[in-house]
Every structure is written in structure tokens, then in C-alpha cells.
Amino acid sequence: MAAAGRSRLGAPMYSQKELTSKKRDEFEDILEERRQSSDLRYAMKCYTPVIYKGLSACKPSAIKNSVLQSEQVQYVIKQLSKEMGESTDIIQEEAIEILDEMGHNLHIGAIRFFAFSLSKIFKRIFQRVCVNEEGIQKLQQAIQEHPVVLLPSHRSYIDFLMLSYLLYTHDLALPVIAAGMDFLGMKIVGELLRRSGAFFMRRTFGGNRLYWAVFAEYVKTMLRNGYAPIEFFLEGTRSRTAKTLTPKFGLLSIVMEPFFKREVFDTYLVPISISYERILEESLYAYELLGVPKPKESTSGLLKARKILSDNFGSIHVYFGQPVSLRTLASGRINRCPYNLVPRHLPQRLSEEIQEFVTDVAYKMELLQIENMVLSPWVLIASVLLQNLPAIDFELLVEKTLWLKGLTQAFGGFLEWPDNLCANKAVTSSLALHSNIVSLVNGQVVLNDVGMEDGATEELVFKQALSILMCGAYRNQLLNVFVRPSLVAVALQMTQSFRKEEIYSCFNFLRDIFSDEFIFFPGIALKDFEEGCFLLTKCDVIQVTPQEILVTERGNSVAVFLAALFRPFMEGYQIISRYLSKETKEAFTEKQFILGIRNFAFQLLEIGMFALCVGAVIPCVCNSLMSN
């Protein structure tokens, strides 16, 4: 990969076939059948899923006992006993407590309860829940052949509930799911989640060797024996901005270890893309980004949130990607022989080679998630609206949305456009679904609260920023598809040069700057640059010669639009840089930094830079900090 990054600019590094539109799987609405039959009968159906190599299900208590008696956990217990001067019995009791806190207690009664309850809820708040049936069939085959790891995108608390619901619907083995400790504070709900397959992990282990050993062995025991698919979120937490967060590597390295140590022949990794037409937590995320503390998860809070049952959240699309063989990924790259030289129960630090491999696999899985995310018309509408504040004529909005639809499809975006509606009705329907964000007033489409003029500066910023942040979260979904051609457009604008070398240098700089904002596969900056150039050439935006890149007369408006997509991020970073250059303290906490930026923004507002701050500082600073 490093060699690829050093390839000559004039020599294409990839076949252009890589970027041609691929055939998409057909989706099926699983709620259609649920609306026509009994939910109770569905919940109580005969559920006998086929699992790995026909094994019978193992009791949770047996899994815990296996973990506790494993050579690795016993080795760590003995080592800690020697170091701390404690008896092994005391440390073993601590290990038992960790297992009791952590372990799942999968029970069919809880599964049936959720099946019944979620059917009622999903039919009420969603118009459709669409699944690619071909992906389900491939997953069913994979589960029978090898241990499976499910890697879904993470935009909502609904994600893990939805996946278990879908697997139950299709008679597939239910996953055991890595969940945060926050849920344990929800008395009844926490126990229900545990009984539906959730196992709980602390956010940080703080160098606690015993906890790490017990947790790692617990995960590997379930994986090695194939009792159930393992599910966790590579992003670690929900994305508040709808941009994919950079991956966390801890759990991924754990599930790979049995393969490295030849304890399993192969492991299948399944990227899953969950796309929401309207996200349940959209307003909550906007408040969080503006500094309002996240509400603590609680049963009472969940009950208070039941008012969402009267709302409409549109459609969900769940795309199960092609299972990816870890053995195939490692072939010719990873030498597993060193693992044979050390007893399996002895802890080993990951070699640089393995760490690089884990990193590459994590980015590959996230890029596959992005590739199969389904974009709704509202994503296009939000992108147009944010470039036409404070208002845009409805007919012009329809025209620009249709234009952006064509560009999105040309760039390979996975767009779900209603075939049975004309453009005007499709846009009207999307505006109605998101009426909490936008309004149609006298033929003009406006963001709610953007036109306010009365009130204190802080209040105005807060109210206007809420709508902009919610709208921006949907716009960000488009950026996942547009990031490479857009960065080429920004580089063209910044360099004011036609020389390819200079444009590439600027592109590479921008790619590094935004590497924590967007997902780029490590070490292939040149390939990303050439992909961006190819897509722009395909749409007749630019012409590329061996030495130069020229914007066509026809493509100038496209280049301007693409550069404008990134303007809030560029301006946000510029203002952050201005703040840091004025800051006299040598060191400060993240909390102090956020507060300082916010105060600096208000200072700019006082001198008449209102639009810049609301449009750039608030969204971009919040997005950047939440991404990192």
C-alpha cells in the first residue's frame, strides 16, 4: 500500500471498473407481512435457527465456567496473586464478579417479548423496514460454516434491537451483542437486554489486567465455539453527526486472535449498513453537540420518550454486506507461525504487522458500510437547503434536488428514490416527514427558527444552530459519498493552479486534515485522488492531462457546489486556528477548549460575523470534537 501511495501521478493505480455502478440487491419490506398477521403468533412461532456446525446452544453458565477455567484467565490470576500477595481464591472471586457483571443470559422468553413489543413499535413509527434478502441468505450460509462477527454501522439505539429483530424474523441465530455499561443503570431494561443477548463491557479497562483477560477470553470462547454470532460497533459509539466515526480496534483484534492462533479455521466479518430516513435521536444529538449534557440512560427516561410513538420516522434500510473471510484477507500478508512459538494461554503484544492488519481491516469494513448506506431524497434536499439559506423557492429546490440526484448516482451513491412519485411530490413528502426541521411558507422552504431576529445572542445562536445541526447531519451522509471528488474541487479552488502535482499536494494536505472526520483507507492518498479525479471526469467537470487538471466550462457550477459542501468544515478549522493562536495557556482540557471556542464564537457574533459562526463554527467545531 505504501508503494501504491508513491506511484506516479500520471499512471492510473486502479481499473476504472472499480468505480462503475454495481448491481444493487433488491430490498423487501418485512413490516408488510407484520401488518397483515398476528404479532403474538409471530412472537410465539417455532424458532429453531441453524447454527455453526449444527452445535446445540450452550447455557450462559457453561460459557462463564469455561472462561473461568481457561488457561489464559488462570494464568493471569496466578500472576496477579504473586504480584499482589493475594490468594488466588480472592482474585478468582473478583473474576467471577466481572463475569457476572459482564455476561449475557440469553433466554427465549425475553426474545419473544422483544419480538412482540418491537413489532408493535416498529409498525407504529416506521413506514417500512427494508432488508436485502440476498444478504440474509449469504449470512445464513456463513453462520453454518464459520464463526461470524456482525459489524453494523451505528446511528441510533435502534440499531442493535433492529438487527436482533431481523435475525429472529428470518430464523437466524441471534447475536450476542457488546453493549455499554450505561444500560445496566436501567433496572428492568438492562436485565431484558442481558436476557436478549447483550453482554456488557466497560468503556475503559484502565490497565486492569484481570478485567481485560476475562473480557477477551469471554469473547473468544463464544467465537471459538460458534455458539452465536458476535455483534459490536466498530465506531464504538453512536455517531451524532451521521459521519462514520474512525474505528476502534480493541474488540476487532480480540475476535481475530483465535484465527491468528489457529484455534478456528476462518472467521467471517459481515459489514452491515443501517440507513434511517429520519433518525429517532436527531434533536437529542443536536442538543448534545451544542453542549447540553447527554441524558443518563434510565427506565424512567425511556418511558418519558414514549411520545415518539405518535411520530413518523419514515423508512429504514438494512443492508447485509457480503461476508468477508478473515483467512482470505490475511492470505499472503500475515505470517501466523510466530503464534506457534508461544503457548496459547500466554498474553502476547500485537506485532506491528498485526496492528497494521487490524487497522486496515477495520477501515475496509467501515468503507463497505459507507458504500452500502442508502440515501433518501431528504439527504439531497438538506444539502441544497444548507447552501441556500435563509430560504429557497420550492420550485428551485425541486430543480436543484433533481440535479443533485443525477450527480449522486453518477458518483455511485446508493439512492432510494420513490418511483411512484413525481419530483414535486417526492420533495413535498420529504419536507412533511421533516417538518420539525423545515417549513414551507408562501412557496419558500426555510429552516425552522432561521428567520428569528429577537432575543439574546446566545439564544439566537442556540435556536438557529439546532435546525442547522439537524439538517447538517443528513447532509453529512452525502459527504461520505462525495468526499474524494469534493476534496479535489476544494484543492482546485485553493491552489488556483492547473498543475496536477500542486493540486495533488493540496488534496493530500486536506485528506490528512480531515482524516478524523471522514474514512480514508490508510496509505492510499494517491488512489483516493485519482478516484476523485475519475468521478469528476466521468461527469465532465474536469479534463485531466498528464500534467494538468482543467475545470470545464460546464463543470464550473458542479465544482463550486462540491467545494461549498466542505466550506463549513474549512471555515470551522480556520476559526479554531484563530482561537488557538490567541490562546495564551500552554495546556487546557477538552472542556476548557470547547468553552473557549464557544466564547470566541460569541465575540465574533458581536462584531457582525453571525452567519459565519452559526453556519461554520457551531456545526463544524461540534462535529469535529464529537468525531475525535
Disulfide bonds with the S-S distance in Angstrom:
none
